[in-house]
Amino acid sequence: MSKYDPLWNYIKENGTDKFKLGFTEIEDIIGQPIDHSFLKFKSELLQYGYKVGKISMKEHTVKFERAESDK
């Protein structure tokens, strides 16, 4: 279990194909500041059917999108 599990569950429950969240929104969901460990743990999101898209340091946002399943 990682500190990002609440975020991964939130994303899975969101159900939309593509969306973005601000760093502050992510921090509210996980209950602590987002840090560089996010880059290490982002691969966990694939288990929930999504992947991390673009991370914008300028806009302080992260784009998420549904992962394409193998056909």
Secondary structure, 3 states (H helix, E strand, C coil): CCCCHHHHHHHHHHCCCEEEEEHHHHHHHHCCCCCCHHHHHHHHHHHHCEEEEEEECCCCEEEEEECCCCC
